[in-house]
Amino acid sequence: MMPANPHRNFRPRTFLTAVCPATMFLAFIVGAPAIESANGEQLTDIETLRHRFEDSCFGCHGDGADEGGFSFDALADGSYGDDTMKRWEAVWKNIRAETMPPADEFQPEPDERREWVDWIQKEVFRLDTNNIDPGKVVLRRLNRSEYRETIQQLTGVNFDGNEAFPADDTGYGFDTIGEVLHISPVVLEKYLLAAESIIHDTIPLEGATPPEQRFWSDHLHLDSPEGEQSKTVKFDQSRDFHLVETLKKPGDYEIAVRWEVNGAWTNTGENADLILLHHVDKENTVEIGKAKAGFFFETKGDLRGKVTVTDKPLHVSIRFKPLPRDADAKTLPEAEDASYSFRISNANVVGPLNADEREYRKGSKILVGGPPPIDADEEVLDQMSRVVLERFALRAFRRPIDDRSLDRLVAIARETRTAPDSGYEHGLAASLKLILASPRFLFRIENSISPNQLTSIPPNTPVSALGDPIDDYALATRMSYFLWGGPPDDELLRLAGEGKLRQELDAQIKRMIGDEWRMRTGVSNFVGQWLKTRDVTSVSIDVRRVLAYRGDEKDFSWQVRDSMKQETETLFRYLIEENRPIEELLNANYSFLNEPLAKFYGIDGVKGDQMRKVDLPADSHRKGILTHGSMLLVTSNPTRTSPVKRGLFILENLLGTPAPPAPPNVPALEDSKSGDMKNASLREILEFHRREPMCASCHRRMDPLGLALENYNAIGQYREMELGLPGRRGREAEPDKEIDPTGVLMTGEKFSSVVELADVLANDRREDFYRCLTEKMLVFALGRGLTFGDATTVDQIVAKLKADDGQMQTLIESIIRSVPFTHQPKSDSVALISAD
């Protein structure tokens, strides 16, 4: 052990200011400057601190030294006052991340460092591994994405919440944070208008109609009932499309055939007659509808007619008869000259029109039981309304509705339907709108489990004396919005109603992960905010400047941007579905590409627009998300790369050690390009920038990480040289500069390329990455920022990941089973909001 020396190796550097106060995850600030252990020991006594931290820390932060504005002397004598816990948390985070002591200073042994961390957590933070504080539960409103997905699952309506509602506020990097999801009178009015619009689009206020059967194009045959299946035909010859189907009952039917004209919008004058024919029998064919299609007419429409069907199959045909291009033409164009093509997408058959049978053409997802009998009395209508409203409320409120509220909704439906010019559907619409405008729908209300249900909790389930377990309905809701970004499905609600969700938790997590389409939404919500893929399609970029006017900006298409977003999100979803190690996000030697993105990256052998798994060549410059176009794009400036943004992105989102905000009035890097620095590279400019003492500490963290990514320009293409802008309008041309991606991390690890950096982060700094991703996912799932009180939960999850080779499903299962996810504080139980 080295002796303490207050003046040893003294030079400017920071300790506590290296952690941004805005990201310290504090839930409260204590008032007392001194901290006592459980037995009354004064932990801030200078001798107690010297005993533990003298050899490694006091040279810069003790015995009168206060580099970075922090000293253990001030911590001991209470000078920090209300900020004492902030200071302790900064000490804790820096020691845990191994950013302090600096790599060039005397380092404690790993066991000693762990002992420091454990001591702070136990004696300073007073964390009890057997009684974890679940953290404060804040009533959460559905954000725009959750609202849209919930409405889609409930009604089938694809409602555009981005247009209807103002943007959600964010906290801790996510829009799922309850504390910032406010609701104002204006927003409440928008929710009322949205409910009315959604129900209007969902419920058939015109009432039930005769049954409808839809036959797609694969039911039609060309030229004869036995001909080849229907396909697109050119405007070069007459063709007949035949439909032969056996209907349920004889009677009168309406037929509507949907047709389309596709092709170049050129003034060719190509047109056609469309004739709808009913083949009554072999000798009798009747024309029942007619239309014209083409350049001078419509390019899509419905060809309509009425038929009477006996006990024989329905046989209709659509005659496509192209016309000459102009009056003087006597022949039709050749097939290769015909600019337009014609196709039939489907045929709808409605009927029998003269029967009592009726059905709902829309709203069947809600209107269970179908339309009421024609002679139904008020009692029957009330009972049918009750069934519809009870089922809808269960799914909308994510828990059963109480009898009193249900009675009121049934009464409102009755009062509405008995009004003039109203009916059964109008009554239901009135009550359904109230459900969608209810706080029980707009907010995720959670109840604690009742005392008589505690015996249903399986053994070995985490418990805490500081909180109460949430009930199964609340657990189902937390799980579904965490993984799917939407409401629980019928299976989760059924298990919650039976009190069996916790017993079948493992099976349900596996089932939910296996639901590819719903997982797409959940992954997009999380990754879109954690790794900023939401911004890929909207970030502003001047491609011509980025390419120094030497490339084709058309290569960077909107399809390429969207593919970049899909690449990152698909990789994350793949790791979940296949239960792959988390660190493959950083060092995967494969990616998910389609032809446009592969071509943009310069990777051969990928065909088609479908995203698919592609093994990268051994000498590839791509490896993990550090080289994904999505990350490189959103961390760039509009005209150039930004090593600072890229380095900060890695610190914040992959290592969990964010740098503090920049001091005020810091000049832009471009302002440094003058005099001797006029033709300097970004690396040289940043080295010059680090000479400023107030800049050095932060840039020493960020710059090596960001400069490692300089081989990729602002739109994510690999390069060997930093391209200088050509001389224009009297401006002197800038020379190209060779890129140097080498660097050393604050913790001492060296690398010579971004590929090596990816391996360093995935191996040497793996635990930091585990902890960072765990914290990010917990914030997203819990809807609140983390405090140092969550350290025990994070440590337990990281320990499980280390023991389980970092498998992605281990992370998800551990979060769902954790005390903060399954409990709420005893004092914060939320009662069910009354219908009053």
FENDACOR-V273105 format. One record per residue. N is the residue number from 1. RES is the residue in one small letter. PSI is psi in whole degrees, 0 to 359 (999 if undefined). NEAR is the number of other C-alpha atoms within 12 Angstrom. D_LAST is the distance of its C-alpha to the last C-alpha in whole Angstrom. Layout:
# FENDACOR-V273105
n = [N:N]
res = [RES:RES]
psi = [PSI:PSI]
near = [NEAR:NEAR]
d_last = [D_LAST:D_LAST]
This chain:
# FENDACOR-V273105
n = [1:2:3:4:5:6:7:8:9:10:11:12:13:14:15:16:17:18:19:20:21:22:23:24:25:26:27:28:29:30:31:32:33:34:35:36:37:38:39:40:41:42:43:44:45:46:47:48:49:50:51:52:53:54:55:56:57:58:59:60:61:62:63:64:65:66:67:68:69:70:71:72:73:74:75:76:77:78:79:80:81:82:83:84:85:86:87:88:89:90:91:92:93:94:95:96:97:98:99:100:101:102:103:104:105:106:107:108:109:110:111:112:113:114:115:116:117:118:119:120:121:122:123:124:125:126:127:128:129:130:131:132:133:134:135:136:137:138:139:140:141:142:143:144:145:146:147:148:149:150:151:152:153:154:155:156:157:158:159:160:161:162:163:164:165:166:167:168:169:170:171:172:173:174:175:176:177:178:179:180:181:182:183:184:185:186:187:188:189:190:191:192:193:194:195:196:197:198:199:200:201:202:203:204:205:206:207:208:209:210:211:212:213:214:215:216:217:218:219:220:221:222:223:224:225:226:227:228:229:230:231:232:233:234:235:236:237:238:239:240:241:242:243:244:245:246:247:248:249:250:251:252:253:254:255:256:257:258:259:260:261:262:263:264:265:266:267:268:269:270:271:272:273:274:275:276:277:278:279:280:281:282:283:284:285:286:287:288:289:290:291:292:293:294:295:296:297:298:299:300:301:302:303:304:305:306:307:308:309:310:311:312:313:314:315:316:317:318:319:320:321:322:323:324:325:326:327:328:329:330:331:332:333:334:335:336:337:338:339:340:341:342:343:344:345:346:347:348:349:350:351:352:353:354:355:356:357:358:359:360:361:362:363:364:365:366:367:368:369:370:371:372:373:374:375:376:377:378:379:380:381:382:383:384:385:386:387:388:389:390:391:392:393:394:395:396:397:398:399:400:401:402:403:404:405:406:407:408:409:410:411:412:413:414:415:416:417:418:419:420:421:422:423:424:425:426:427:428:429:430:431:432:433:434:435:436:437:438:439:440:441:442:443:444:445:446:447:448:449:450:451:452:453:454:455:456:457:458:459:460:461:462:463:464:465:466:467:468:469:470:471:472:473:474:475:476:477:478:479:480:481:482:483:484:485:486:487:488:489:490:491:492:493:494:495:496:497:498:499:500:501:502:503:504:505:506:507:508:509:510:511:512:513:514:515:516:517:518:519:520:521:522:523:524:525:526:527:528:529:530:531:532:533:534:535:536:537:538:539:540:541:542:543:544:545:546:547:548:549:550:551:552:553:554:555:556:557:558:559:560:561:562:563:564:565:566:567:568:569:570:571:572:573:574:575:576:577:578:579:580:581:582:583:584:585:586:587:588:589:590:591:592:593:594:595:596:597:598:599:600:601:602:603:604:605:606:607:608:609:610:611:612:613:614:615:616:617:618:619:620:621:622:623:624:625:626:627:628:629:630:631:632:633:634:635:636:637:638:639:640:641:642:643:644:645:646:647:648:649:650:651:652:653:654:655:656:657:658:659:660:661:662:663:664:665:666:667:668:669:670:671:672:673:674:675:676:677:678:679:680:681:682:683:684:685:686:687:688:689:690:691:692:693:694:695:696:697:698:699:700:701:702:703:704:705:706:707:708:709:710:711:712:713:714:715:716:717:718:719:720:721:722:723:724:725:726:727:728:729:730:731:732:733:734:735:736:737:738:739:740:741:742:743:744:745:746:747:748:749:750:751:752:753:754:755:756:757:758:759:760:761:762:763:764:765:766:767:768:769:770:771:772:773:774:775:776:777:778:779:780:781:782:783:784:785:786:787:788:789:790:791:792:793:794:795:796:797:798:799:800:801:802:803:804:805:806:807:808:809:810:811:812:813:814:815:816:817:818:819:820:821:822:823:824:825:826:827:828:829:830:831:832:833:834:835:836]
res = [m:m:p:a:n:p:h:r:n:f:r:p:r:t:f:l:t:a:v:c:p:a:t:m:f:l:a:f:i:v:g:a:p:a:i:e:s:a:n:g:e:q:l:t:d:i:e:t:l:r:h:r:f:e:d:s:c:f:g:c:h:g:d:g:a:d:e:g:g:f:s:f:d:a:l:a:d:g:s:y:g:d:d:t:m:k:r:w:e:a:v:w:k:n:i:r:a:e:t:m:p:p:a:d:e:f:q:p:e:p:d:e:r:r:e:w:v:d:w:i:q:k:e:v:f:r:l:d:t:n:n:i:d:p:g:k:v:v:l:r:r:l:n:r:s:e:y:r:e:t:i:q:q:l:t:g:v:n:f:d:g:n:e:a:f:p:a:d:d:t:g:y:g:f:d:t:i:g:e:v:l:h:i:s:p:v:v:l:e:k:y:l:l:a:a:e:s:i:i:h:d:t:i:p:l:e:g:a:t:p:p:e:q:r:f:w:s:d:h:l:h:l:d:s:p:e:g:e:q:s:k:t:v:k:f:d:q:s:r:d:f:h:l:v:e:t:l:k:k:p:g:d:y:e:i:a:v:r:w:e:v:n:g:a:w:t:n:t:g:e:n:a:d:l:i:l:l:h:h:v:d:k:e:n:t:v:e:i:g:k:a:k:a:g:f:f:f:e:t:k:g:d:l:r:g:k:v:t:v:t:d:k:p:l:h:v:s:i:r:f:k:p:l:p:r:d:a:d:a:k:t:l:p:e:a:e:d:a:s:y:s:f:r:i:s:n:a:n:v:v:g:p:l:n:a:d:e:r:e:y:r:k:g:s:k:i:l:v:g:g:p:p:p:i:d:a:d:e:e:v:l:d:q:m:s:r:v:v:l:e:r:f:a:l:r:a:f:r:r:p:i:d:d:r:s:l:d:r:l:v:a:i:a:r:e:t:r:t:a:p:d:s:g:y:e:h:g:l:a:a:s:l:k:l:i:l:a:s:p:r:f:l:f:r:i:e:n:s:i:s:p:n:q:l:t:s:i:p:p:n:t:p:v:s:a:l:g:d:p:i:d:d:y:a:l:a:t:r:m:s:y:f:l:w:g:g:p:p:d:d:e:l:l:r:l:a:g:e:g:k:l:r:q:e:l:d:a:q:i:k:r:m:i:g:d:e:w:r:m:r:t:g:v:s:n:f:v:g:q:w:l:k:t:r:d:v:t:s:v:s:i:d:v:r:r:v:l:a:y:r:g:d:e:k:d:f:s:w:q:v:r:d:s:m:k:q:e:t:e:t:l:f:r:y:l:i:e:e:n:r:p:i:e:e:l:l:n:a:n:y:s:f:l:n:e:p:l:a:k:f:y:g:i:d:g:v:k:g:d:q:m:r:k:v:d:l:p:a:d:s:h:r:k:g:i:l:t:h:g:s:m:l:l:v:t:s:n:p:t:r:t:s:p:v:k:r:g:l:f:i:l:e:n:l:l:g:t:p:a:p:p:a:p:p:n:v:p:a:l:e:d:s:k:s:g:d:m:k:n:a:s:l:r:e:i:l:e:f:h:r:r:e:p:m:c:a:s:c:h:r:r:m:d:p:l:g:l:a:l:e:n:y:n:a:i:g:q:y:r:e:m:e:l:g:l:p:g:r:r:g:r:e:a:e:p:d:k:e:i:d:p:t:g:v:l:m:t:g:e:k:f:s:s:v:v:e:l:a:d:v:l:a:n:d:r:r:e:d:f:y:r:c:l:t:e:k:m:l:v:f:a:l:g:r:g:l:t:f:g:d:a:t:t:v:d:q:i:v:a:k:l:k:a:d:d:g:q:m:q:t:l:i:e:s:i:i:r:s:v:p:f:t:h:q:p:k:s:d:s:v:a:l:i:s:a:d]
psi = [137:143:153:138:111:343:13:127:42:126:157:130:167:157:285:329:354:350:125:124:330:345:28:357:41:137:339:165:125:156:330:131:330:149:135:147:179:331:10:1:135:103:336:10:132:327:325:317:321:321:324:322:2:310:325:341:330:342:332:340:29:168:43:342:137:52:140:13:18:140:148:336:313:326:324:322:7:15:338:349:235:345:9:312:328:317:318:321:323:318:312:313:319:320:317:322:357:23:348:139:156:158:333:11:171:127:137:156:153:319:322:320:316:323:322:311:313:320:316:317:322:313:327:308:342:48:136:115:341:348:82:133:120:347:159:132:123:130:124:129:148:128:179:318:316:322:313:315:323:316:320:317:326:318:341:359:130:86:132:91:334:330:326:329:154:160:142:143:158:155:139:25:1:155:22:9:119:324:337:356:71:166:119:167:324:316:322:319:322:325:322:316:321:317:317:318:317:314:325:322:346:316:128:89:342:352:185:154:169:155:153:135:134:128:122:177:335:354:351:150:143:133:333:160:338:4:182:158:153:142:176:138:150:164:55:352:158:140:152:137:119:138:120:115:144:121:168:317:153:159:187:137:152:141:134:115:120:122:159:147:127:153:185:140:75:154:70:342:21:128:166:152:141:128:127:121:140:120:93:315:188:330:351:111:131:135:125:359:153:147:169:145:151:196:317:358:210:154:358:157:186:127:114:152:170:144:158:124:132:209:359:160:149:132:110:159:154:115:121:116:95:149:157:155:328:175:329:342:140:348:158:159:155:160:320:342:344:120:332:157:160:141:157:126:322:167:127:131:119:128:183:139:335:20:165:345:130:157:166:127:341:162:5:338:334:316:66:145:350:189:153:157:152:325:20:136:179:325:317:316:322:317:318:320:319:316:314:311:322:317:316:318:322:315:327:319:351:24:161:147:145:156:320:316:320:318:319:320:320:320:321:319:319:314:322:316:337:358:159:146:37:178:190:314:323:320:315:319:319:317:324:323:322:323:315:343:1:145:331:339:315:334:149:91:132:136:151:158:142:151:325:354:358:331:344:350:126:154:160:12:133:135:165:134:347:357:169:142:137:156:172:329:317:321:317:321:315:318:315:319:334:309:323:344:19:187:162:146:181:326:315:319:324:312:322:318:329:357:27:8:317:326:330:26:314:313:322:323:316:317:317:319:328:351:91:315:319:326:330:315:313:315:317:322:317:304:325:332:322:309:10:24:342:333:353:317:351:347:137:132:134:93:324:318:319:319:8:37:29:8:180:109:343:337:332:75:171:331:322:318:311:323:325:315:313:324:311:315:324:321:315:317:323:318:326:309:320:2:50:162:141:323:348:342:327:324:24:133:28:166:182:114:160:179:313:318:319:318:320:323:346:30:126:163:9:123:146:164:352:134:133:159:128:123:130:145:156:327:20:148:5:138:107:185:341:335:11:139:327:311:319:326:312:350:21:162:166:333:352:172:166:94:328:312:319:318:318:322:315:317:314:318:345:330:344:27:70:149:158:164:153:145:159:155:29:126:152:154:327:331:343:347:73:162:230:342:9:320:23:152:168:322:316:322:318:325:320:320:324:353:339:123:322:346:336:315:316:315:336:331:313:316:316:323:313:321:334:338:7:344:359:125:186:346:11:10:143:146:156:336:146:112:130:149:142:161:128:140:49:359:137:139:146:135:154:149:138:140:134:106:6:158:175:130:161:331:3:349:137:153:155:357:169:330:317:323:318:319:323:314:324:341:292:323:27:317:323:319:318:312:318:312:322:314:317:316:326:316:313:317:322:338:30:159:156:151:174:344:343:2:321:316:314:316:318:318:317:320:320:320:316:322:340:27:29:26:137:321:335:319:312:313:321:321:314:329:354:157:314:330:328:358:165:156:149:325:356:22:137:120:153:129:131:151:343:999]
near = [12:16:16:23:21:23:20:21:17:19:20:23:37:37:39:38:38:43:37:29:22:21:32:37:31:29:22:20:22:20:15:19:26:28:32:21:21:15:10:13:15:23:33:35:24:25:21:22:32:26:19:25:38:30:28:35:42:38:33:38:40:34:29:18:28:28:29:28:25:33:38:41:29:28:37:30:22:25:20:27:21:19:25:33:36:35:40:43:34:38:40:35:42:35:38:35:35:38:41:37:36:31:22:20:25:25:25:26:16:14:12:20:27:20:20:29:33:25:27:36:31:24:25:34:34:27:28:24:27:17:25:33:38:42:39:33:35:27:33:34:35:42:38:32:36:40:40:32:35:40:39:28:27:37:32:21:27:20:30:21:30:18:13:25:27:21:18:28:22:24:26:32:32:34:35:44:32:32:25:26:29:27:26:14:10:14:24:22:16:22:35:26:21:31:35:25:27:36:37:24:24:34:38:29:27:22:30:27:23:25:29:26:24:25:26:23:26:23:29:34:30:29:24:22:24:16:19:19:23:30:27:28:33:31:38:28:26:25:30:35:43:38:42:29:26:19:28:23:25:21:26:25:32:32:37:32:42:28:37:30:34:27:23:17:17:14:16:22:26:42:38:37:29:41:33:37:32:34:27:23:18:11:8:12:17:23:23:28:26:25:29:30:33:39:28:20:18:22:28:23:25:28:37:30:29:28:32:31:32:19:17:19:23:32:35:48:42:47:37:39:29:36:31:25:27:19:12:9:12:10:16:28:24:17:16:13:17:30:28:34:33:42:38:42:28:29:36:32:38:37:31:29:25:19:18:19:23:23:29:28:27:28:33:23:24:38:36:23:23:30:37:29:18:17:11:15:15:23:15:20:31:32:25:30:43:36:25:35:43:35:29:38:35:35:39:43:40:44:37:27:30:20:17:16:26:32:22:26:37:37:26:29:35:32:24:24:27:21:14:11:14:20:30:43:40:31:38:46:42:36:38:44:34:36:41:38:32:30:26:34:40:36:34:44:37:38:34:30:30:17:14:11:21:21:16:22:27:18:11:10:21:31:29:27:19:26:28:37:40:42:39:39:40:41:46:46:45:39:43:38:40:39:44:37:40:39:45:40:32:23:23:35:33:24:26:34:24:19:29:28:32:38:22:23:29:21:18:30:35:23:22:35:33:22:22:21:20:30:34:32:31:37:40:33:38:38:39:33:30:38:41:32:36:28:28:38:26:17:26:20:30:23:30:24:24:33:34:27:18:14:16:15:20:16:22:32:21:18:25:34:37:30:36:46:40:39:41:46:40:39:43:41:36:33:32:35:30:21:27:24:32:44:41:35:41:41:31:36:27:31:42:39:41:33:26:31:41:37:23:30:33:23:27:19:19:25:17:14:19:20:28:24:23:27:22:25:17:12:11:23:31:39:36:37:47:46:44:50:45:40:48:47:48:38:40:36:27:23:26:36:40:39:40:39:35:39:39:33:35:41:39:35:36:37:43:36:43:36:40:31:24:24:17:10:9:15:14:16:27:21:16:23:21:12:10:12:21:20:24:28:31:39:35:25:30:32:24:23:29:26:18:20:19:26:33:28:33:39:40:38:42:39:41:41:45:43:43:39:56:46:37:42:44:43:47:40:38:28:25:19:22:33:35:27:24:19:13:12:8:7:9:13:16:20:18:20:21:19:26:26:31:25:30:27:34:32:30:23:25:25:25:25:32:38:32:30:38:38:29:30:37:30:24:24:31:32:33:39:37:44:39:36:41:43:44:38:41:43:35:39:42:43:39:37:38:36:33:38:35:40:38:33:39:35:33:28:37:33:23:27:34:25:16:20:23:34:30:36:33:35:41:39:32:35:40:37:34:39:38:43:45:44:41:37:30:22:18:23:25:27:16:26:21:17:20:12]
d_last = [70:71:71:69:70:68:70:70:70:68:67:64:61:57:55:52:51:52:48:46:43:40:41:41:38:37:34:35:38:40:41:44:47:49:48:49:49:48:51:51:53:53:53:53:57:59:61:59:58:61:62:60:60:63:65:63:61:63:65:63:60:62:65:64:63:60:60:57:55:55:57:57:58:55:53:55:55:52:52:49:47:43:45:46:44:44:48:48:45:48:51:49:48:52:53:51:52:56:56:57:60:61:63:66:66:66:64:62:63:60:59:60:57:55:55:54:51:50:51:49:46:47:48:47:43:43:42:42:42:41:38:36:34:31:30:27:24:22:19:20:20:21:25:26:28:26:23:26:27:24:24:27:27:24:25:29:28:30:28:30:27:30:31:27:26:28:30:28:29:31:32:35:36:33:30:28:27:24:25:26:23:22:19:20:19:21:21:17:19:21:19:17:21:22:19:20:24:24:22:25:27:26:26:29:27:31:31:33:37:40:40:41:44:45:48:49:52:54:54:56:60:63:65:65:63:65:65:63:59:58:59:59:62:64:65:69:69:67:65:63:60:59:56:57:54:54:50:48:50:52:51:50:49:48:49:48:50:49:52:53:56:56:59:60:59:63:65:66:66:65:63:63:62:59:60:58:60:59:62:62:65:68:70:67:65:62:61:57:56:58:57:59:58:59:60:60:57:54:54:51:49:49:52:51:52:52:54:54:55:57:57:59:57:56:58:57:59:58:62:62:65:66:68:70:69:71:73:77:76:77:76:72:72:73:70:70:70:67:64:61:60:58:56:53:50:49:49:46:47:44:45:46:45:46:44:41:40:37:35:32:34:31:28:29:28:24:26:27:29:30:30:30:33:34:34:31:29:25:25:26:24:21:23:24:20:19:21:21:17:17:20:19:16:18:20:18:16:19:18:17:13:12:13:10:8:12:12:10:12:15:14:14:17:19:18:19:22:23:24:27:29:26:26:24:24:23:20:19:20:17:14:16:16:12:13:15:13:11:11:12:15:16:16:18:16:19:19:22:24:24:27:28:28:30:33:32:33:37:39:41:37:37:35:34:34:32:29:27:27:24:23:25:22:22:26:26:24:26:29:28:27:30:33:32:29:27:25:26:28:28:30:28:25:27:29:26:25:28:28:31:31:32:35:36:35:39:39:35:36:40:38:36:39:40:38:40:38:34:37:38:34:34:37:37:34:36:40:39:37:40:43:42:42:40:42:45:45:44:46:49:52:56:57:61:61:60:63:65:66:68:65:63:60:59:59:56:54:50:51:52:49:47:49:49:45:46:49:47:43:46:48:45:43:47:47:44:44:48:47:50:50:48:51:52:50:53:56:55:59:57:54:52:54:54:58:57:55:58:61:59:60:63:63:65:64:60:60:57:54:52:51:53:54:57:60:61:65:66:67:64:63:59:57:54:51:53:55:52:52:49:49:52:51:48:50:52:53:53:57:58:57:55:56:54:51:52:53:50:48:50:49:46:45:47:49:46:48:47:49:48:48:51:52:52:54:56:58:57:60:61:63:65:67:69:73:74:71:71:71:70:67:64:65:67:65:63:65:66:63:63:65:63:62:58:58:60:58:55:57:59:56:55:58:60:57:57:60:60:58:61:63:60:59:56:55:56:60:62:65:68:69:66:67:68:68:71:73:71:72:74:72:74:73:71:73:71:71:71:68:68:65:66:64:63:60:59:59:63:63:65:64:66:64:60:61:62:59:57:59:59:55:55:57:58:55:53:51:50:48:47:45:44:43:41:39:38:37:35:33:32:31:29:28:29:33:35:37:40:38:37:41:41:39:41:44:44:43:46:48:47:47:51:52:50:52:49:48:45:43:43:42:39:39:39:36:34:35:35:33:31:30:29:28:26:26:26:24:22:20:16:14:11:8:5:4:0]
